[in-house]
Amino acid sequence: MKRSSRTIALAPPVARDIFNRSLCSTFLSAFPFPSRPRVILISLRASLRVRARRVTAPMNVYPKKKWEPELRAACARVSRTGDFTNDAGLKLRWYSWEVPRPKCIVVFAHGLGVHGSFEMLASVPPGTPRLHYETSWPERMNKSDVSLFCLDHQGHGRSESAVAGERCYFHRLDHLVDDFATFCGHVREERPDVPVFIVGTSLGGYVATKTAMEYPTSANGLVTLAPMLSLDRLSKRPLNRVLLPFTTLLSMFIPRVPLAKTMKNTKFPMTQKEVEEDPYTWASGVRYTRVRVAAEAYLSTLRLKKPGELEKITMPVISFHGREDEMTDPKSSEMLVERANTSDKRLEWVDDVFHDLCHERPTSDHICDEVIAWCLERVGGPKSARSGAKRARDSAAPAKPAKKPAAKAKKPAAKAKSTAKTTAKGKSTKTTTKTTAKKTTRSKSRR
């Protein structure tokens, strides 16, 4: 392609991907590039700020004979599955468990290294493949007339990857946000009369939160489960203090190399076993996170700390988080509930969990029931009277004992009103039985 001396063509997407947004400015100031390459870098930096446009192509529904055997099995009870094409031309898989007349619809965003059907289906018995509708979140939701949809993020599960063959990889975390918002739009188009609530866990918690920020009409409410909105606790570990500053630099040259260490779920070994044995997962504690993915997670959470970011959220919010979560910082949920620009917000602390709030029983079952009840209460709109900031604080503090003894103590005082003396101004002065007894004692002593 010809170009004039004054016109500079933008680099192709692959080259554009090499330059991280946070590093373009550093390179421009650190190296005295000639004028023409300098203009190219400026153009690249500007192009990376452009948000992906929304896709309007409808969802593709697979005929059942083309489903994978595990999805076609009767024990999974999948209603539909198919794909849709995102702005980059990638085919992303989706799944649903639907009821005929839903009161509301939940759209779920899964965490890093797993996939939609893995997060939603259950293992019966524990430690076996997650292929069962029985005892799962879809079953509990369907029993309450709630339909459930989920997708596989790009590079996860059965979805295509930004780099062919590379699992658990994406160029930009915000690309997952755009994909999820597009998926929510498709679901809304199918049932425009039914309220939609977005639910995200871990990395999916970031995706759902950012969707609520950037696409406020995509849902009627936001639910997060141990969301990845802050990595402060993780970044304070001795090794990470050294590695994280270089993560963005390494992301430019070796973006797909698995380098960031992950953690095993030692508190729930059966859950860890299920993750390791699933053919579509990138098991935490066994496989390392790719450099680009780690850099995107770190930089994206830093951007959320800027004033005016989380304040964009105006829809109802509820967040669940384990107090001792070592995978995502518990401050994530505190920050979300504190800064969300809505009166209908609530924080629920949970105990006896590691990180996977969808499968660590019995707590996970209670969380699911709470999520269902919270969504159904908001089918008609926000509930500001019950779900304000005060309730969020109360859920974190121990309950105060009832003041029943004080109520009983007031009864003798009520009887003493009959002995009240009226002053010149028409006001009454209460005298208690105890005071009367003292006067009687004094008069006897004088005699």
C-alpha positions in Angstrom: 0.0 0.0 0.0 1.4 3.4 -1.0 1.7 6.1 1.5 2.7 9.8 1.1 5.4 11.4 3.0 2.9 13.0 5.3 0.6 10.0 5.8 1.5 7.2 8.1 -0.5 3.9 8.1 -1.5 2.4 11.4 0.2 -0.8 12.4 -1.8 -4.1 12.0 -3.7 -5.5 15.1 -0.9 -7.9 15.9 1.7 -5.1 16.1 -0.7 -2.9 17.9 -1.2 -5.5 20.5 2.5 -5.4 21.4 2.3 -2.0 22.8 0.6 -1.8 26.2 -1.4 1.3 26.9 0.4 2.1 30.1 3.9 1.8 28.4 3.5 3.9 25.3 4.0 7.1 27.2 7.0 5.7 29.0 8.7 4.7 25.7 7.9 8.0 24.1 9.6 9.9 26.9 12.5 7.5 27.5 13.7 7.1 24.0 14.5 9.9 21.4 12.7 8.2 18.5 12.8 9.9 15.1 9.6 11.8 14.2 8.0 9.2 12.0 8.1 6.2 14.4 7.1 8.6 17.2 3.9 9.4 15.3 3.2 5.7 14.8 3.5 5.1 18.5 1.1 8.0 19.2 -1.4 6.6 16.7 -1.1 3.2 18.3 -1.7 4.7 21.8 -4.8 6.5 20.6 -6.2 3.5 18.8 -6.0 1.4 21.9 -8.4 3.8 23.7 -11.2 3.1 21.2 -13.8 0.8 22.7 -14.9 -2.2 20.7 -18.3 -1.6 18.9 -21.3 -3.6 19.9 -22.2 -6.5 17.7 -25.8 -6.8 16.5 -25.7 -10.2 14.8 -28.1 -12.6 16.5 -27.0 -15.5 18.6 -26.5 -18.8 16.8 -28.4 -21.8 18.4 -26.9 -25.3 17.8 -29.2 -28.2 16.9 -29.0 -30.8 19.7 -27.3 -33.4 17.5 -24.2 -31.0 17.3 -23.9 -30.6 21.0 -20.9 -32.1 22.8 -21.8 -35.4 24.5 -21.5 -34.0 28.0 -23.9 -31.2 27.2 -26.3 -33.5 25.4 -26.5 -35.9 28.4 -29.8 -35.9 30.3 -28.0 -35.2 33.6 -26.9 -31.7 32.4 -30.4 -30.6 31.3 -29.0 -27.7 29.2 -31.9 -25.9 27.5 -29.9 -24.4 24.6 -26.3 -23.8 23.5 -24.7 -22.0 20.6 -22.3 -19.2 19.8 -22.1 -15.6 18.7 -19.4 -13.7 16.9 -17.7 -10.8 18.7 -16.1 -7.7 17.1 -12.8 -9.5 16.6 -14.5 -12.3 14.6 -14.1 -14.9 17.4 -16.9 -17.4 18.1 -17.9 -17.4 21.7 -19.9 -20.3 23.2 -23.0 -19.7 25.5 -25.3 -22.0 27.4 -28.7 -21.6 29.1 -31.0 -23.3 31.6 -34.4 -21.7 31.0 -38.0 -21.8 32.3 -41.1 -21.1 30.2 -42.2 -17.9 32.0 -39.2 -16.5 33.9 -39.7 -13.8 36.6 -36.1 -12.6 35.8 -33.0 -13.7 33.9 -29.5 -14.1 35.4 -26.5 -13.7 33.0 -23.3 -15.2 34.6 -19.6 -14.3 34.0 -17.2 -17.0 35.1 -13.7 -16.7 36.6 -10.2 -17.0 35.2 -9.2 -20.4 33.8 -12.6 -22.1 34.0 -15.7 -21.9 31.8 -19.5 -21.4 31.9 -20.9 -24.9 32.2 -18.1 -25.9 34.6 -19.1 -23.0 36.9 -22.8 -23.7 36.7 -23.1 -27.5 36.8 -22.4 -29.7 39.9 -20.4 -32.7 40.7 -22.3 -35.7 42.0 -20.7 -37.0 44.1 -18.0 -34.4 44.9 -14.7 -34.9 43.2 -16.3 -36.2 39.9 -16.8 -34.2 36.7 -19.2 -31.2 36.9 -21.9 -32.5 34.6 -25.0 -32.5 36.7 -28.0 -30.2 36.9 -29.0 -31.8 40.2 -28.0 -29.7 43.2 -26.6 -27.0 40.9 -27.2 -23.3 40.8 -29.3 -23.6 37.6 -31.6 -26.1 39.3 -32.1 -23.8 42.3 -32.8 -20.8 40.1 -35.2 -22.7 37.8 -37.2 -23.8 40.8 -37.7 -20.1 41.6 -38.7 -19.3 38.0 -35.4 -17.7 37.1 -33.7 -18.5 33.8 -29.9 -18.6 33.7 -27.5 -17.8 30.8 -23.7 -18.0 30.8 -20.9 -17.8 28.2 -17.3 -18.9 27.8 -14.9 -15.9 27.7 -12.6 -15.8 24.8 -9.7 -18.1 25.3 -11.7 -20.2 27.8 -13.8 -23.3 27.6 -15.2 -24.0 24.2 -14.7 -20.4 22.9 -12.1 -19.4 20.4 -9.0 -17.6 21.5 -7.4 -14.3 20.4 -4.4 -16.4 19.5 -5.4 -19.7 18.0 -4.6 -22.6 20.3 -3.6 -20.5 23.3 -5.9 -21.2 26.2 -6.6 -18.8 29.1 -5.4 -15.9 27.1 -6.7 -12.6 25.8 -5.2 -9.4 24.6 -7.2 -7.0 26.7 -9.4 -7.5 29.7 -11.8 -4.9 28.4 -12.4 -7.1 25.4 -14.1 -9.6 27.7 -16.2 -6.8 29.0 -17.4 -5.9 25.5 -18.1 -9.5 24.8 -20.2 -9.9 27.9 -22.1 -6.7 27.3 -22.9 -7.9 23.8 -24.1 -11.2 25.2 -26.4 -9.4 27.7 -27.8 -7.4 24.8 -28.6 -10.6 22.9 -30.4 -12.0 25.9 -32.4 -8.8 26.4 -33.4 -8.8 22.7 -34.9 -12.2 23.1 -37.0 -11.3 26.2 -37.2 -7.5 26.4 -40.0 -7.7 29.0 -38.0 -9.7 31.6 -35.5 -8.0 34.0 -31.9 -9.1 33.6 -29.4 -9.3 36.4 -25.6 -9.8 35.8 -23.6 -12.0 38.2 -19.8 -12.4 38.1 -17.3 -14.4 40.1 -13.6 -13.6 40.6 -12.4 -12.3 37.1 -16.0 -12.5 36.0 -16.8 -10.1 38.9 -14.5 -7.5 37.3 -16.2 -8.2 33.9 -19.7 -7.8 35.4 -18.7 -4.7 37.4 -17.1 -3.0 34.3 -20.2 -3.9 32.3 -22.4 -2.2 34.8 -20.1 0.9 34.6 -19.8 1.1 30.8 -23.1 -0.4 29.8 -25.7 0.7 32.4 -28.7 -0.3 30.4 -27.5 -3.9 30.0 -28.9 -5.1 33.3 -31.3 -4.2 36.2 -28.8 -5.2 38.9 -25.3 -6.3 39.7 -24.2 -9.3 41.8 -20.5 -10.0 42.5 -18.9 -13.1 44.1 -15.4 -12.5 45.4 -14.8 -10.0 42.6 -11.3 -9.2 41.3 -11.4 -5.4 41.8 -8.3 -5.1 43.9 -5.0 -7.0 44.0 -3.5 -5.1 46.9 -3.1 -8.2 49.1 -1.6 -10.2 46.3 0.8 -7.5 45.3 2.2 -7.1 48.8 3.8 -10.6 48.8 7.6 -10.3 48.7 8.1 -11.9 45.3 5.2 -10.0 43.7 6.7 -6.7 44.9 9.6 -7.4 42.6 7.8 -8.9 39.7 4.7 -6.8 39.3 6.5 -3.6 38.2 8.1 -5.5 35.4 4.9 -7.4 34.3 3.8 -4.7 31.9 7.3 -4.6 30.3 7.4 -8.4 30.0 3.9 -8.3 28.5 5.2 -6.5 25.5 7.8 -9.2 24.6 6.5 -12.5 26.0 2.8 -11.9 26.5 1.8 -15.6 26.2 4.4 -17.1 28.6 2.9 -18.6 31.7 4.8 -16.9 34.5 2.6 -15.7 37.3 2.1 -18.3 40.1 -1.4 -19.3 41.1 -2.8 -20.9 44.2 -4.3 -24.3 45.0 -7.6 -24.7 46.8 -6.3 -26.6 49.8 -9.3 -25.9 52.0 -11.7 -27.8 49.6 -9.5 -30.5 47.9 -12.4 -32.0 46.0 -13.1 -28.7 44.3 -9.4 -28.5 43.4 -9.6 -32.0 42.0 -12.6 -31.1 39.8 -10.7 -28.1 38.4 -7.6 -30.1 37.6 -9.5 -33.0 35.9 -11.8 -30.9 33.6 -10.5 -31.0 30.0 -11.4 -27.3 29.3 -9.9 -25.6 32.4 -6.6 -23.9 33.1 -6.2 -25.2 36.6 -5.2 -22.7 39.3 -2.3 -24.0 41.4 -1.1 -26.3 38.6 -0.8 -23.9 35.6 0.7 -20.4 35.8 -1.1 -17.3 34.5 0.2 -15.9 31.2 2.1 -12.6 31.4 -0.3 -10.6 29.4 -3.3 -11.8 31.4 -1.5 -11.0 34.7 -0.5 -7.5 33.5 -4.1 -6.8 32.3 -5.5 -7.8 35.7 -3.1 -5.7 37.6 -3.4 -2.6 35.4 -7.2 -2.9 35.2 -7.7 -3.0 39.0 -5.4 0.0 39.4 -7.6 2.0 37.0 -10.7 1.2 39.1 -9.2 3.0 42.0 -9.3 6.3 40.2 -12.0 8.7 41.4 -15.2 8.6 39.2 -14.8 5.0 38.0 -16.9 2.8 40.3 -19.1 5.8 40.9 -20.5 5.2 37.4 -22.5 2.3 38.7 -26.1 3.4 39.3 -27.9 0.0 39.4 -28.6 -2.0 42.6 -25.5 -3.9 43.8 -24.8 -6.8 46.2 -21.4 -8.3 46.8 -20.4 -11.5 48.6 -16.8 -12.0 49.7 -14.9 -14.4 52.0 -13.1 -12.5 54.8 -9.9 -14.6 54.4 -10.0 -14.8 50.6 -6.4 -15.0 49.3 -7.2 -15.1 45.6 -9.0 -11.7 45.4 -8.6 -8.9 48.0 -11.7 -8.7 50.2 -11.3 -4.9 50.0 -12.6 -5.3 46.4 -16.2 -5.7 47.7 -15.8 -3.0 50.3 -14.6 -0.6 47.6 -17.5 -1.5 45.3 -20.2 -1.1 47.9 -18.7 2.1 49.3 -18.3 3.9 46.0 -21.2 2.6 43.9 -23.6 5.5 43.1 -26.8 3.9 44.4 -28.6 3.7 47.7 -29.6 0.1 46.9 -26.2 -1.6 47.8 -25.2 -4.3 50.2 -22.1 -6.2 51.3 -22.3 -9.8 52.6 -19.3 -11.3 54.3 -19.1 -15.1 54.2 -17.0 -17.4 56.3 -15.6 -21.0 55.9 -14.8 -20.5 52.2 -11.6 -20.3 50.1 -12.6 -18.5 46.9 -15.1 -20.6 44.7 -18.4 -19.3 46.1 -20.4 -21.3 43.7 -19.2 -24.8 44.8 -17.9 -24.6 48.4 -20.7 -26.1 50.3 -22.8 -25.6 52.4 -22.0 -21.8 52.1 -22.4 -21.8 48.3 -26.0 -23.1 48.5 -26.9 -20.3 51.0 -25.3 -17.7 48.7 -27.3 -19.0 45.7 -30.6 -18.7 47.6 -29.6 -15.2 48.7 -28.8 -14.2 45.2 -32.2 -15.5 43.9 -34.1 -13.7 46.7 -32.2 -10.5 46.1 -33.0 -10.5 42.3 -36.6 -11.4 42.7 -37.1 -8.5 45.2 -35.8 -6.1 42.5 -37.9 -7.3 39.6 -40.0 -4.2 40.0 -37.0 -1.9 40.7 -34.5 -0.9 43.3 -35.2 -1.4 47.0 -33.6 1.6 48.5 -35.5 1.4 51.8 -33.9 -1.9 52.9 -30.6 -2.0 50.9 -28.9 1.2 51.7 -25.3 1.8 52.9 -26.5 1.4 56.5 -27.5 -2.2 55.9 -24.1 -2.9 54.2 -22.4 -1.7 57.4 -24.7 -3.7 59.6 -24.0 -6.9 57.7 -20.3 -6.5 58.5 -20.9 -5.8 62.2 -22.1 -8.2 64.9 -25.8 -7.9 65.6 -26.8 -5.8 68.6 -28.8 -7.5 71.3 -32.5 -6.6 71.6 -33.4 -4.0 74.2 -36.3 -6.0 75.8 -35.0 -5.6 79.5 -35.1 -1.8 79.1 -38.7 -1.9 77.9 -39.7 -3.8 81.0 -37.9 -1.4 83.3 -40.0 1.5 82.1 -43.3 -0.1 83.5 -42.7 1.0 87.2 -41.9 4.5 86.1 -45.3 4.6 84.2 -47.1 3.7 87.5 -45.3 6.5 89.3 -46.9 9.1 87.0 -49.9 9.2 89.3 -47.7 10.7 92.1 -46.3 13.5 89.8 -46.5 17.1 91.0 -47.7 19.8 88.7 -45.5 22.9 88.6 -46.7 26.5 88.1 -46.0 26.3 84.4 -48.2 23.3 83.9 -45.3 20.8 83.6 -45.2 17.6 85.6 -42.2 16.5 87.6 -41.9 12.7 87.9 -41.1 11.1 91.2 -40.1 7.5 91.4 -41.0 5.1 94.2 -37.3 4.9 95.1 -37.2 8.6 95.9 -40.4 8.3 98.0 -38.8 5.5 100.0 -35.8 7.6 100.8 -37.9 10.5 102.2 -39.8 8.1 104.4 -36.6 6.7 105.8 -35.3 10.2 106.6 -38.4 11.2 108.5 -38.3 8.1 110.7 -34.6 8.8 111.5 -35.5 12.3 112.7 -38.1 11.0 115.1 
